[in-house]
Amino acid sequence: MYPVIRMGKEFFAHRNAPDLPVLGIHVSHHRCWPQDIDVFIEMNNGRILTILDLGRTILAKRVGLLRTLKENSWGMTMAGVSVRYRRRIKPFVKFQMVSRYIGWDDKFFYLDQSIWIGENCAVQALYRSAITDEHGIVKPDRVFAAAGYTDDRPALPDWVQNWIDAESTRIWPPEAGENI
């Protein structure tokens, strides 16, 4: 179930937060609740992805992207993710989430998100996202220009470009196995 109450809490908690530049960093604070855990008594990996969604949504609000999407009748979709799970998130543990856009190419834009328990990074995710309209993907340069970003496109870090390059070698659609 999608955490609608948590999303409402995030919008309320950040209702007066200042706008961020497009490449700004949004930080939010959360807690692992009993409904987040799995049979191993830790936050479920799927729930972690849902919690990261909360950070991306408020980040999009603070950089003006949600307003731009609404003004242009655009939608936002996730087109890929690479996640590193490094520490267990136990029930009732408080954690901090850090969300930021790191750049874009001709088709997608890329976000870096991490979850921190104190000084320790528990989860880090690299997302590829796209803005869409009735004709398909809207080019990121057009999206960010509509959001008021006028600076040059930032260079993507090597680790992001390496992921993009590796993804380009992945077969799509996947090959069907003989047993399907």
C-alpha positions as CSV (number, residue, x, y, z in Angstrom):
1,M,0.0,0.0,0.0
2,Y,1.3,3.4,-0.9
3,P,2.1,5.6,2.2
4,V,-0.4,8.4,1.4
5,I,-0.3,9.7,5.0
6,R,3.5,9.8,4.9
7,M,3.3,11.7,1.6
8,G,0.9,14.2,3.1
9,K,3.2,14.6,6.1
10,E,6.1,15.3,3.8
11,F,4.2,18.0,1.9
12,F,3.0,19.5,5.2
13,A,6.5,19.4,6.8
14,H,8.1,21.0,3.7
15,R,5.3,23.4,2.8
16,N,7.4,26.4,3.8
17,A,10.8,25.0,2.7
18,P,12.6,27.3,0.4
19,D,12.9,26.6,-3.3
20,L,16.0,24.8,-4.3
21,P,18.1,25.2,-7.4
22,V,17.7,22.4,-9.9
23,L,20.8,20.7,-8.6
24,G,20.1,21.4,-5.0
25,I,19.9,18.8,-2.2
26,H,16.7,17.9,-0.4
27,V,17.1,16.3,3.1
28,S,14.2,14.7,4.9
29,H,13.8,12.7,8.1
30,H,11.9,9.5,8.6
31,R,11.4,6.5,10.9
32,C,11.0,2.8,10.1
33,W,7.5,1.8,11.3
34,P,6.2,-1.8,11.9
35,Q,4.3,-1.7,8.6
36,D,7.6,-1.2,6.8
37,I,9.3,-4.4,8.0
38,D,9.5,-7.9,6.4
39,V,9.9,-11.4,7.9
40,F,13.6,-10.6,8.7
41,I,12.5,-7.7,11.0
42,E,14.0,-5.0,8.9
43,M,12.7,-2.5,6.4
44,N,11.5,-4.3,3.3
45,N,13.5,-3.6,0.1
46,G,10.3,-2.7,-1.8
47,R,9.3,-0.3,1.0
48,I,12.7,1.4,0.8
49,L,12.0,2.2,-2.9
50,T,8.6,3.6,-1.9
51,I,10.2,5.7,0.8
52,L,12.7,7.0,-1.7
53,D,9.7,8.1,-3.8
54,L,8.7,10.5,-1.0
55,G,12.1,12.2,-1.2
56,R,12.0,12.5,-5.0
57,T,8.5,14.0,-4.9
58,I,9.4,16.7,-2.5
59,L,12.6,17.4,-4.3
60,A,10.6,17.8,-7.5
61,K,8.3,20.3,-5.7
62,R,11.2,22.3,-4.3
63,V,13.0,22.7,-7.6
64,G,9.8,23.7,-9.3
65,L,9.5,20.6,-11.4
66,L,6.0,19.7,-10.1
67,R,4.7,23.1,-11.0
68,T,6.3,22.7,-14.5
69,L,4.7,19.3,-14.9
70,K,1.3,20.7,-14.0
71,E,1.6,23.8,-16.3
72,N,2.5,21.6,-19.3
73,S,0.3,18.5,-18.5
74,W,3.4,16.4,-18.3
75,G,3.9,13.2,-16.3
76,M,7.0,11.7,-14.7
77,T,8.0,8.1,-14.9
78,M,10.9,6.1,-13.5
79,A,12.9,4.4,-16.3
80,G,15.4,2.5,-14.2
81,V,17.2,2.2,-10.9
82,S,20.3,0.7,-9.4
83,V,20.2,0.2,-5.7
84,R,22.9,-0.7,-3.1
85,Y,21.5,-2.0,0.2
86,R,24.4,-1.9,2.8
87,R,22.8,-1.7,6.2
88,R,19.7,-3.1,7.7
89,I,17.0,-0.6,8.8
90,K,15.4,-1.9,11.9
91,P,12.0,-1.1,13.3
92,F,11.6,2.4,14.9
93,V,15.1,3.5,13.7
94,K,15.2,7.1,12.6
95,F,17.0,7.8,9.3
96,Q,17.7,10.7,7.0
97,M,17.2,10.7,3.3
98,V,19.2,12.8,0.9
99,S,17.8,13.4,-2.6
100,R,19.3,15.3,-5.6
101,Y,19.3,15.5,-9.3
102,I,22.8,15.0,-10.7
103,G,22.3,15.7,-14.4
104,W,20.7,14.5,-17.6
105,D,21.4,13.4,-21.1
106,D,19.3,13.7,-24.3
107,K,16.5,11.5,-23.0
108,F,16.6,10.9,-19.2
109,F,17.5,12.7,-16.1
110,Y,19.4,11.1,-13.2
111,L,18.8,11.3,-9.4
112,D,21.0,10.2,-6.6
113,Q,19.3,9.2,-3.3
114,S,20.7,7.8,-0.1
115,I,19.4,6.8,3.3
116,W,21.6,7.5,6.3
117,I,21.5,6.1,9.8
118,G,23.6,8.5,11.7
119,E,27.0,8.7,9.9
120,N,26.4,5.4,8.0
121,C,24.9,5.1,4.6
122,A,22.3,2.3,4.6
123,V,21.0,2.6,1.0
124,Q,22.1,4.4,-2.1
125,A,20.0,4.5,-5.3
126,L,20.7,5.9,-8.8
127,Y,17.5,6.6,-10.7
128,R,16.9,7.3,-14.3
129,S,13.7,9.2,-14.9
130,A,11.8,10.7,-17.8
131,I,9.1,13.3,-18.3
132,T,6.4,12.3,-20.7
133,D,3.5,13.9,-22.6
134,E,1.0,12.4,-25.1
135,H,3.8,12.0,-27.7
136,G,6.3,10.2,-25.4
137,I,9.4,11.4,-23.7
138,V,9.9,15.2,-23.3
139,K,13.6,16.1,-23.8
140,P,15.2,17.0,-20.4
141,D,16.7,20.2,-21.9
142,R,13.1,21.4,-22.6
143,V,11.9,20.3,-19.2
144,F,14.6,22.1,-17.3
145,A,14.3,25.2,-19.5
146,A,10.6,25.3,-18.6
147,A,11.5,25.0,-15.0
148,G,13.8,28.0,-15.3
149,Y,17.2,26.3,-15.4
150,T,19.3,28.3,-17.8
151,D,22.8,27.0,-17.0
152,D,24.7,24.5,-19.1
153,R,23.9,20.8,-18.6
154,P,26.2,19.5,-15.9
155,A,28.6,16.7,-16.8
156,L,27.5,13.4,-15.4
157,P,29.9,11.8,-12.9
158,D,31.9,8.8,-14.3
159,W,30.0,6.3,-12.1
160,V,26.7,7.5,-13.6
161,Q,28.0,7.4,-17.2
162,N,29.3,3.9,-16.5
163,W,25.9,2.7,-15.4
164,I,24.3,4.3,-18.5
165,D,26.9,2.6,-20.8
166,A,26.3,-0.8,-19.1
167,E,22.5,-0.4,-19.4
168,S,22.9,0.3,-23.1
169,T,24.3,-3.3,-23.5
170,R,21.4,-4.9,-21.8
171,I,19.1,-6.8,-24.0
172,W,15.6,-5.3,-24.2
173,P,13.1,-6.8,-24.2
174,P,14.6,-9.7,-22.2
175,E,15.0,-13.0,-23.9
176,A,12.2,-15.4,-23.0
177,G,13.4,-18.6,-21.5
178,E,12.5,-22.0,-22.9
179,N,10.3,-22.7,-19.9
180,I,8.0,-19.7,-20.4
